[in-house]
Amino acid sequence: MTTVITYGTFDLIHEGHINILRRAKDLGDHLIVGLSTEHFNTVKNKKAYHTYDQRKIVLQAIRYVDEIIPENTWEQKVDDIRRHDADIFVMGDDWEGKFDYLKKYCKVIYLPRTRGISTTKIKEDLFRHDR
Ligand code: C2G
């Protein structure tokens, strides 16, 4: 069984998130998502609209997601990869190169981001009543 792992906040789920989750799952048999907690969002200087529990409920309903673990720190990835015996680590290419240190533990793949959509853009458009 090929286990794939990826991480993110996954707030206000949109097709960019779905695209990366689908492509990540297509690389293996079992996809684990490290879901950023409120604490870690603060570390990332990110404010999620939905709470961890709300974002987890949404992720759990996505067919590509097999398992969800909390993401609390930058440093936990090595332990996660070892503990879950992950074969492939996937992130969008906005993170290109940032996680190459994980190549010692598993394959590292950066996939092209979906252009034209982001949680920030959704919030800005709604704020401007563009949509
Ligand atoms: N993504 C994408 N296309 C978009 C938006 C996001 O492919 N238009 C991808 C990102 O590249 C990332 C995943 O969707 O791989 C989740 O994105 P975010 O929820 O914004 O997560 P991020 O803040 O990048 O957190 O330790 C890693 C961090 O937790 C990543």
Backbone and ligand atoms as CSV (ligand in chain L), in Angstrom:
chain,resi,resn,atom,element,x,y,z
A,1,MET,N,N,0.856,-1.197,0.000
A,1,MET,CA,C,0.000,0.000,0.000
A,1,MET,C,C,0.896,1.254,0.000
A,2,THR,N,N,0.574,2.169,-0.906
A,2,THR,CA,C,1.329,3.423,-0.985
A,2,THR,C,C,0.579,4.507,-0.213
A,3,THR,N,N,1.279,5.038,0.826
A,3,THR,CA,C,0.662,6.089,1.641
A,3,THR,C,C,1.203,7.452,1.238
A,4,VAL,N,N,0.260,8.374,1.017
A,4,VAL,CA,C,0.598,9.752,0.638
A,4,VAL,C,C,0.211,10.670,1.790
A,5,ILE,N,N,1.017,11.690,2.046
A,5,ILE,CA,C,0.676,12.644,3.110
A,5,ILE,C,C,0.824,14.065,2.608
A,6,THR,N,N,-0.096,14.917,3.015
A,6,THR,CA,C,-0.050,16.330,2.664
A,6,THR,C,C,-0.559,17.138,3.846
A,7,TYR,N,N,-0.331,18.446,3.817
A,7,TYR,CA,C,-0.679,19.299,4.962
A,7,TYR,C,C,-1.324,20.577,4.462
A,8,GLY,N,N,-2.154,21.166,5.326
A,8,GLY,CA,C,-2.717,22.465,4.970
A,8,GLY,C,C,-3.803,22.918,5.915
A,9,THR,N,N,-4.256,24.148,5.699
A,9,THR,CA,C,-5.343,24.720,6.501
A,9,THR,C,C,-6.706,24.322,5.945
A,10,PHE,N,N,-6.819,24.233,4.640
A,10,PHE,CA,C,-8.044,23.789,3.959
A,10,PHE,C,C,-9.276,24.520,4.486
A,11,ASP,N,N,-9.181,25.851,4.540
A,11,ASP,CA,C,-10.307,26.676,4.974
A,11,ASP,C,C,-11.130,27.089,3.760
A,12,LEU,N,N,-12.490,27.167,3.941
A,12,LEU,CA,C,-13.345,27.565,2.806
A,12,LEU,C,C,-12.964,26.737,1.578
A,13,ILE,N,N,-13.134,25.457,1.670
A,13,ILE,CA,C,-12.695,24.502,0.637
A,13,ILE,C,C,-13.113,24.962,-0.763
A,14,HIS,N,N,-12.169,24.917,-1.700
A,14,HIS,CA,C,-12.447,25.309,-3.097
A,14,HIS,C,C,-11.752,24.326,-4.030
A,15,GLU,N,N,-11.904,24.551,-5.341
A,15,GLU,CA,C,-11.407,23.550,-6.291
A,15,GLU,C,C,-9.887,23.396,-6.253
A,16,GLY,N,N,-9.199,24.420,-5.800
A,16,GLY,CA,C,-7.736,24.279,-5.673
A,16,GLY,C,C,-7.382,23.211,-4.654
A,17,HIS,N,N,-8.130,23.207,-3.554
A,17,HIS,CA,C,-7.909,22.164,-2.529
A,17,HIS,C,C,-8.304,20.784,-3.066
A,18,ILE,N,N,-9.452,20.747,-3.730
A,18,ILE,CA,C,-9.936,19.460,-4.263
A,18,ILE,C,C,-8.937,18.908,-5.284
A,19,ASN,N,N,-8.421,19.808,-6.139
A,19,ASN,CA,C,-7.468,19.354,-7.168
A,19,ASN,C,C,-6.216,18.735,-6.537
A,20,ILE,N,N,-5.694,19.354,-5.509
A,20,ILE,CA,C,-4.452,18.812,-4.926
A,20,ILE,C,C,-4.753,17.521,-4.159
A,21,LEU,N,N,-5.909,17.451,-3.510
A,21,LEU,CA,C,-6.260,16.230,-2.783
A,21,LEU,C,C,-6.482,15.074,-3.765
A,22,ARG,N,N,-7.137,15.357,-4.876
A,22,ARG,CA,C,-7.382,14.308,-5.888
A,22,ARG,C,C,-6.060,13.837,-6.481
A,23,ARG,N,N,-5.205,14.782,-6.833
A,23,ARG,CA,C,-3.931,14.397,-7.457
A,23,ARG,C,C,-3.020,13.675,-6.449
A,24,ALA,N,N,-3.095,14.109,-5.185
A,24,ALA,CA,C,-2.282,13.430,-4.153
A,24,ALA,C,C,-2.760,11.995,-3.989
A,25,LYS,N,N,-4.066,11.811,-3.923
A,25,LYS,CA,C,-4.610,10.454,-3.757
A,25,LYS,C,C,-4.285,9.580,-4.960
A,26,ASP,N,N,-4.277,10.192,-6.157
A,26,ASP,CA,C,-3.965,9.431,-7.383
A,26,ASP,C,C,-2.535,8.878,-7.361
A,27,LEU,N,N,-1.688,9.427,-6.486
A,27,LEU,CA,C,-0.291,8.958,-6.429
A,27,LEU,C,C,-0.147,7.700,-5.571
A,28,GLY,N,N,-1.222,7.340,-4.844
A,28,GLY,CA,C,-1.106,6.177,-3.952
A,28,GLY,C,C,-2.454,5.546,-3.651
A,29,ASP,N,N,-2.502,4.895,-2.464
A,29,ASP,CA,C,-3.748,4.196,-2.086
A,29,ASP,C,C,-4.415,4.826,-0.855
A,30,HIS,N,N,-3.605,5.494,-0.047
A,30,HIS,CA,C,-4.106,5.999,1.227
A,30,HIS,C,C,-3.586,7.426,1.410
A,31,LEU,N,N,-4.507,8.396,1.551
A,31,LEU,CA,C,-4.081,9.801,1.690
A,31,LEU,C,C,-4.349,10.294,3.106
A,32,ILE,N,N,-3.281,10.743,3.743
A,32,ILE,CA,C,-3.373,11.348,5.073
A,32,ILE,C,C,-3.239,12.855,4.919
A,33,VAL,N,N,-4.134,13.599,5.558
A,33,VAL,CA,C,-4.042,15.062,5.539
A,33,VAL,C,C,-3.694,15.550,6.933
A,34,GLY,N,N,-2.583,16.291,7.028
A,34,GLY,CA,C,-2.218,16.979,8.275
A,34,GLY,C,C,-2.946,18.306,8.269
A,35,LEU,N,N,-3.995,18.405,9.073
A,35,LEU,CA,C,-4.855,19.598,9.057
A,35,LEU,C,C,-4.381,20.604,10.104
A,36,SER,N,N,-4.075,21.817,9.643
A,36,SER,CA,C,-3.538,22.836,10.563
A,36,SER,C,C,-4.541,23.183,11.662
A,37,THR,N,N,-4.093,23.148,12.895
A,37,THR,CA,C,-4.934,23.548,14.030
A,37,THR,C,C,-4.982,25.069,14.103
A,38,GLU,N,N,-5.887,25.590,14.927
A,38,GLU,CA,C,-5.937,27.050,15.121
A,38,GLU,C,C,-4.577,27.558,15.605
A,39,HIS,N,N,-3.969,26.754,16.502
A,39,HIS,CA,C,-2.654,27.166,17.029
A,39,HIS,C,C,-1.655,27.310,15.880
A,40,PHE,N,N,-1.619,26.283,15.019
A,40,PHE,CA,C,-0.616,26.319,13.949
A,40,PHE,C,C,-0.937,27.403,12.918
A,41,ASN,N,N,-2.238,27.666,12.721
A,41,ASN,CA,C,-2.578,28.775,11.818
A,41,ASN,C,C,-1.998,30.080,12.350
A,42,THR,N,N,-2.016,30.245,13.661
A,42,THR,CA,C,-1.419,31.443,14.258
A,42,THR,C,C,0.078,31.470,13.980
A,43,VAL,N,N,0.714,30.292,14.093
A,43,VAL,CA,C,2.156,30.190,13.791
A,43,VAL,C,C,2.406,30.585,12.334
A,44,LYS,N,N,1.484,30.161,11.442
A,44,LYS,CA,C,1.614,30.490,10.014
A,44,LYS,C,C,1.107,31.897,9.712
A,45,ASN,N,N,0.644,32.586,10.761
A,45,ASN,CA,C,0.094,33.929,10.586
A,45,ASN,C,C,-1.102,33.908,9.627
A,46,LYS,N,N,-1.914,32.871,9.809
A,46,LYS,CA,C,-3.107,32.674,8.979
A,46,LYS,C,C,-4.335,32.662,9.887
A,47,LYS,N,N,-5.430,33.297,9.431
A,47,LYS,CA,C,-6.666,33.269,10.220
A,47,LYS,C,C,-7.699,32.472,9.432
A,48,ALA,N,N,-8.061,31.308,9.914
A,48,ALA,CA,C,-9.075,30.501,9.214
A,48,ALA,C,C,-10.473,30.955,9.633
A,49,TYR,N,N,-11.399,30.923,8.674
A,49,TYR,CA,C,-12.787,31.285,8.997
A,49,TYR,C,C,-13.418,30.189,9.855
A,50,HIS,N,N,-13.203,28.906,9.384
A,50,HIS,CA,C,-13.775,27.757,10.092
A,50,HIS,C,C,-12.792,27.224,11.136
A,51,THR,N,N,-13.361,26.652,12.203
A,51,THR,CA,C,-12.515,26.045,13.250
A,51,THR,C,C,-11.904,24.744,12.722
A,52,TYR,N,N,-10.982,24.194,13.499
A,52,TYR,CA,C,-10.357,22.925,13.121
A,52,TYR,C,C,-11.430,21.850,12.938
A,53,ASP,N,N,-12.356,21.766,13.932
A,53,ASP,CA,C,-13.400,20.731,13.876
A,53,ASP,C,C,-14.292,20.903,12.650
A,54,GLN,N,N,-14.637,22.148,12.317
A,54,GLN,CA,C,-15.488,22.394,11.133
A,54,GLN,C,C,-14.728,22.003,9.860
A,55,ARG,N,N,-13.460,22.388,9.789
A,55,ARG,CA,C,-12.653,22.071,8.589
A,55,ARG,C,C,-12.438,20.559,8.488
A,56,LYS,N,N,-12.333,19.895,9.638
A,56,LYS,CA,C,-12.156,18.432,9.639
A,56,LYS,C,C,-13.410,17.737,9.112
A,57,ILE,N,N,-14.574,18.204,9.524
A,57,ILE,CA,C,-15.844,17.614,9.051
A,57,ILE,C,C,-15.928,17.705,7.521
A,58,VAL,N,N,-15.539,18.860,6.991
A,58,VAL,CA,C,-15.596,19.039,5.528
A,58,VAL,C,C,-14.598,18.102,4.841
A,59,LEU,N,N,-13.367,18.073,5.363
A,59,LEU,CA,C,-12.336,17.215,4.745
A,59,LEU,C,C,-12.756,15.745,4.778
A,60,GLN,N,N,-13.356,15.335,5.898
A,60,GLN,CA,C,-13.755,13.924,6.046
A,60,GLN,C,C,-14.764,13.513,4.985
A,61,ALA,N,N,-15.485,14.505,4.445
A,61,ALA,CA,C,-16.528,14.212,3.444
A,61,ALA,C,C,-15.966,14.138,2.028
A,62,ILE,N,N,-14.671,14.441,1.898
A,62,ILE,CA,C,-14.049,14.429,0.561
A,62,ILE,C,C,-13.516,13.029,0.281
A,63,ARG,N,N,-13.941,12.473,-0.850
A,63,ARG,CA,C,-13.677,11.046,-1.136
A,63,ARG,C,C,-12.183,10.713,-1.174
A,64,TYR,N,N,-11.338,11.719,-1.480
A,64,TYR,CA,C,-9.906,11.439,-1.643
A,64,TYR,C,C,-9.181,11.310,-0.303
A,65,VAL,N,N,-9.812,11.819,0.765
A,65,VAL,CA,C,-9.158,11.882,2.076
A,65,VAL,C,C,-9.480,10.620,2.873
A,66,ASP,N,N,-8.410,9.907,3.288
A,66,ASP,CA,C,-8.619,8.664,4.049
A,66,ASP,C,C,-8.400,8.833,5.550
A,67,GLU,N,N,-7.547,9.801,5.895
A,67,GLU,CA,C,-7.191,9.962,7.306
A,67,GLU,C,C,-6.792,11.410,7.554
A,68,ILE,N,N,-7.133,11.921,8.725
A,68,ILE,CA,C,-6.796,13.301,9.072
A,68,ILE,C,C,-6.055,13.308,10.407
A,69,ILE,N,N,-4.932,14.011,10.427
A,69,ILE,CA,C,-4.188,14.172,11.684
A,69,ILE,C,C,-4.001,15.665,11.920
A,70,PRO,N,N,-3.889,16.099,13.170
A,70,PRO,CA,C,-3.696,17.527,13.423
A,70,PRO,C,C,-2.271,17.958,13.087
A,71,GLU,N,N,-2.162,19.141,12.505
A,71,GLU,CA,C,-0.838,19.720,12.255
A,71,GLU,C,C,-0.650,20.864,13.244
A,72,ASN,N,N,0.276,20.644,14.193
A,72,ASN,CA,C,0.509,21.650,15.241
A,72,ASN,C,C,1.818,22.410,15.100
A,73,THR,N,N,2.790,21.773,14.411
A,73,THR,CA,C,4.123,22.395,14.313
A,73,THR,C,C,4.693,22.177,12.909
A,74,TRP,N,N,5.710,23.023,12.579
A,74,TRP,CA,C,6.462,22.794,11.328
A,74,TRP,C,C,7.244,21.491,11.438
A,75,GLU,N,N,7.704,21.183,12.647
A,75,GLU,CA,C,8.690,20.112,12.834
A,75,GLU,C,C,8.099,18.700,12.844
A,76,GLN,N,N,6.781,18.560,12.893
A,76,GLN,CA,C,6.224,17.227,13.110
A,76,GLN,C,C,6.254,16.319,11.879
A,77,LYS,N,N,6.541,16.885,10.716
A,77,LYS,CA,C,6.412,16.114,9.478
A,77,LYS,C,C,7.277,14.840,9.476
A,78,VAL,N,N,8.525,14.942,9.956
A,78,VAL,CA,C,9.408,13.764,9.939
A,78,VAL,C,C,8.795,12.647,10.788
A,79,ASP,N,N,8.342,13.007,11.991
A,79,ASP,CA,C,7.709,11.996,12.858
A,79,ASP,C,C,6.461,11.415,12.195
A,80,ASP,N,N,5.646,12.305,11.599
A,80,ASP,CA,C,4.407,11.853,10.938
A,80,ASP,C,C,4.724,10.849,9.830
A,81,ILE,N,N,5.727,11.193,9.010
A,81,ILE,CA,C,6.096,10.331,7.882
A,81,ILE,C,C,6.551,8.970,8.391
A,82,ARG,N,N,7.329,9.002,9.471
A,82,ARG,CA,C,7.825,7.731,10.034
A,82,ARG,C,C,6.684,6.932,10.666
A,83,ARG,N,N,5.892,7.619,11.490
A,83,ARG,CA,C,4.837,6.920,12.238
A,83,ARG,C,C,3.792,6.318,11.305
A,84,HIS,N,N,3.499,7.052,10.214
A,84,HIS,CA,C,2.466,6.567,9.285
A,84,HIS,C,C,3.055,5.836,8.088
A,85,ASP,N,N,4.407,5.702,8.132
A,85,ASP,CA,C,5.095,4.994,7.043
A,85,ASP,C,C,4.713,5.567,5.673
A,86,ALA,N,N,4.708,6.894,5.604
A,86,ALA,CA,C,4.317,7.576,4.361
A,86,ALA,C,C,5.399,7.386,3.298
A,87,ASP,N,N,4.938,7.121,2.060
A,87,ASP,CA,C,5.868,6.924,0.949
A,87,ASP,C,C,6.092,8.196,0.147
A,88,ILE,N,N,5.043,9.042,0.145
A,88,ILE,CA,C,5.094,10.256,-0.685
A,88,ILE,C,C,4.555,11.438,0.105
A,89,PHE,N,N,5.294,12.554,0.049
A,89,PHE,CA,C,4.849,13.822,0.644
A,89,PHE,C,C,4.497,14.747,-0.512
A,90,VAL,N,N,3.302,15.329,-0.467
A,90,VAL,CA,C,2.836,16.185,-1.566
A,90,VAL,C,C,2.464,17.565,-1.043
A,91,MET,N,N,2.860,18.601,-1.773
A,91,MET,CA,C,2.394,19.959,-1.491
A,91,MET,C,C,2.243,20.690,-2.815
A,92,GLY,N,N,1.450,21.767,-2.804
A,92,GLY,CA,C,1.363,22.626,-3.981
A,92,GLY,C,C,2.707,23.312,-4.212
A,93,ASP,N,N,2.950,23.696,-5.470
A,93,ASP,CA,C,4.295,24.210,-5.803
A,93,ASP,C,C,4.547,25.627,-5.309
A,94,ASP,N,N,3.576,26.225,-4.603
A,94,ASP,CA,C,3.895,27.471,-3.899
A,94,ASP,C,C,4.877,27.165,-2.769
A,95,TRP,N,N,5.029,25.891,-2.445
A,95,TRP,CA,C,5.977,25.445,-1.414
A,95,TRP,C,C,7.231,24.822,-2.030
A,96,GLU,N,N,7.359,24.960,-3.347
A,96,GLU,CA,C,8.495,24.322,-4.058
A,96,GLU,C,C,9.810,24.493,-3.280
A,97,GLY,N,N,10.467,23.390,-3.012
A,97,GLY,CA,C,11.784,23.423,-2.379
A,97,GLY,C,C,11.770,23.516,-0.867
A,98,LYS,N,N,10.661,23.985,-0.291
A,98,LYS,CA,C,10.645,24.259,1.161
A,98,LYS,C,C,10.715,22.981,2.003
A,99,PHE,N,N,10.329,21.856,1.429
A,99,PHE,CA,C,10.296,20.618,2.216
A,99,PHE,C,C,11.229,19.550,1.642
A,100,ASP,N,N,12.251,19.999,0.909
A,100,ASP,CA,C,13.176,19.034,0.288
A,100,ASP,C,C,13.934,18.215,1.333
A,101,TYR,N,N,14.046,18.745,2.554
A,101,TYR,CA,C,14.729,17.975,3.620
A,101,TYR,C,C,14.023,16.662,3.912
A,102,LEU,N,N,12.742,16.568,3.488
A,102,LEU,CA,C,11.994,15.325,3.742
A,102,LEU,C,C,12.364,14.225,2.751
A,103,LYS,N,N,13.192,14.580,1.727
A,103,LYS,CA,C,13.568,13.580,0.714
A,103,LYS,C,C,14.350,12.429,1.336
A,104,LYS,N,N,14.912,12.666,2.529
A,104,LYS,CA,C,15.627,11.588,3.238
A,104,LYS,C,C,14.654,10.509,3.719
A,105,TYR,N,N,13.376,10.869,3.833
A,105,TYR,CA,C,12.412,9.955,4.469
A,105,TYR,C,C,11.371,9.413,3.499
A,106,CYS,N,N,11.109,10.184,2.427
A,106,CYS,CA,C,10.082,9.744,1.472
A,106,CYS,C,C,10.231,10.555,0.186
A,107,LYS,N,N,9.428,10.188,-0.824
A,107,LYS,CA,C,9.438,10.957,-2.063
A,107,LYS,C,C,8.743,12.297,-1.776
A,108,VAL,N,N,9.273,13.379,-2.334
A,108,VAL,CA,C,8.677,14.718,-2.146
A,108,VAL,C,C,8.219,15.218,-3.507
A,109,ILE,N,N,6.928,15.498,-3.625
A,109,ILE,CA,C,6.372,15.944,-4.908
A,109,ILE,C,C,5.615,17.258,-4.711
A,110,TYR,N,N,5.954,18.253,-5.523
A,110,TYR,CA,C,5.242,19.538,-5.520
A,110,TYR,C,C,4.372,19.569,-6.774
A,111,LEU,N,N,3.086,19.794,-6.589
A,111,LEU,CA,C,2.159,19.784,-7.728
A,111,LEU,C,C,1.738,21.216,-8.065
A,112,PRO,N,N,1.515,21.499,-9.334
A,112,PRO,CA,C,1.132,22.876,-9.700
A,112,PRO,C,C,-0.127,23.332,-8.958
A,113,ARG,N,N,-0.062,24.542,-8.444
A,113,ARG,CA,C,-1.247,25.112,-7.793
A,113,ARG,C,C,-2.340,25.342,-8.835
A,114,THR,N,N,-3.602,25.337,-8.386
A,114,THR,CA,C,-4.708,25.708,-9.276
A,114,THR,C,C,-4.751,27.225,-9.362
A,115,ARG,N,N,-4.650,27.745,-10.573
A,115,ARG,CA,C,-4.553,29.198,-10.738
A,115,ARG,C,C,-5.910,29.888,-10.532
A,116,GLY,N,N,-5.859,31.129,-10.027
A,116,GLY,CA,C,-7.060,31.959,-9.988
A,116,GLY,C,C,-7.977,31.745,-8.803
A,117,ILE,N,N,-7.601,30.873,-7.872
A,117,ILE,CA,C,-8.475,30.651,-6.711
A,117,ILE,C,C,-7.618,30.514,-5.450
A,118,SER,N,N,-8.098,31.111,-4.386
A,118,SER,CA,C,-7.463,30.952,-3.073
A,118,SER,C,C,-8.485,31.396,-2.021
A,119,THR,N,N,-8.281,30.930,-0.825
A,119,THR,CA,C,-9.192,31.327,0.253
A,119,THR,C,C,-9.142,32.843,0.433
A,120,THR,N,N,-7.944,33.401,0.308
A,120,THR,CA,C,-7.794,34.861,0.446
A,120,THR,C,C,-8.606,35.579,-0.626
A,121,LYS,N,N,-8.568,35.067,-1.861
A,121,LYS,CA,C,-9.311,35.719,-2.967
A,121,LYS,C,C,-10.808,35.648,-2.698
A,122,ILE,N,N,-11.262,34.509,-2.196
A,122,ILE,CA,C,-12.690,34.354,-1.881
A,122,ILE,C,C,-13.108,35.410,-0.858
A,123,LYS,N,N,-12.286,35.534,0.202
A,123,LYS,CA,C,-12.620,36.503,1.261
A,123,LYS,C,C,-12.626,37.923,0.701
A,124,GLU,N,N,-11.621,38.245,-0.124
A,124,GLU,CA,C,-11.530,39.608,-0.691
A,124,GLU,C,C,-12.707,39.892,-1.615
A,125,ASP,N,N,-13.058,38.929,-2.464
A,125,ASP,CA,C,-14.193,39.121,-3.384
A,125,ASP,C,C,-15.484,39.323,-2.603
A,126,LEU,N,N,-15.661,38.540,-1.560
A,126,LEU,CA,C,-16.889,38.665,-0.764
A,126,LEU,C,C,-16.916,40.017,-0.067
A,127,PHE,N,N,-15.735,40.430,0.394
A,127,PHE,CA,C,-15.668,41.722,1.105
A,127,PHE,C,C,-16.037,42.853,0.162
A,128,ARG,N,N,-15.599,42.740,-1.106
A,128,ARG,CA,C,-15.877,43.795,-2.092
A,128,ARG,C,C,-17.236,43.579,-2.740
A,129,HIS,N,N,-17.964,42.544,-2.303
A,129,HIS,CA,C,-19.258,42.204,-2.915
A,129,HIS,C,C,-19.119,42.001,-4.419
A,130,ASP,N,N,-17.956,41.433,-4.844
A,130,ASP,CA,C,-17.758,41.187,-6.289
A,130,ASP,C,C,-18.590,40.000,-6.770
A,131,ARG,N,N,-18.992,39.162,-5.788
A,131,ARG,CA,C,-19.649,37.909,-6.253
A,131,ARG,C,C,-21.031,37.795,-5.624
L,1,C2G,N1,N,-3.496,24.830,-3.144
L,1,C2G,C1,C,-3.504,24.642,-4.531
L,1,C2G,N2,N,-4.105,25.545,-5.318
L,1,C2G,C2,C,-4.708,26.637,-4.780
L,1,C2G,C3,C,-4.721,26.822,-3.388
L,1,C2G,C4,C,-4.099,25.891,-2.572
L,1,C2G,O1,O,-2.948,23.645,-5.040
L,1,C2G,N3,N,-5.309,27.544,-5.622
L,1,C2G,C5,C,-2.815,23.829,-2.314
L,1,C2G,C6,C,-1.643,24.412,-1.544
L,1,C2G,O2,O,-0.492,24.479,-2.381
L,1,C2G,C7,C,-1.476,23.397,-0.418
L,1,C2G,C8,C,-2.930,22.923,-0.169
L,1,C2G,O3,O,-3.691,23.340,-1.326
L,1,C2G,O4,O,-0.692,22.293,-0.851
L,1,C2G,C9,C,-3.537,23.538,1.064
L,1,C2G,O5,O,-3.442,24.943,0.937
L,1,C2G,P1,P,-3.661,25.828,2.264
L,1,C2G,O6,O,-4.860,25.355,2.974
L,1,C2G,O7,O,-3.513,27.264,1.880
L,1,C2G,O8,O,-2.416,25.366,3.137
L,1,C2G,P2,P,-1.085,26.180,3.494
L,1,C2G,O9,O,-1.407,27.400,4.265
L,1,C2G,O10,O,-0.305,26.278,2.248
L,1,C2G,O11,O,-0.430,25.169,4.561
L,1,C2G,O12,O,2.942,22.631,6.656
L,1,C2G,C10,C,2.342,22.985,5.429
L,1,C2G,C11,C,1.302,24.057,5.622
L,1,C2G,O13,O,0.355,23.666,6.611
L,1,C2G,C12,C,0.622,24.352,4.302
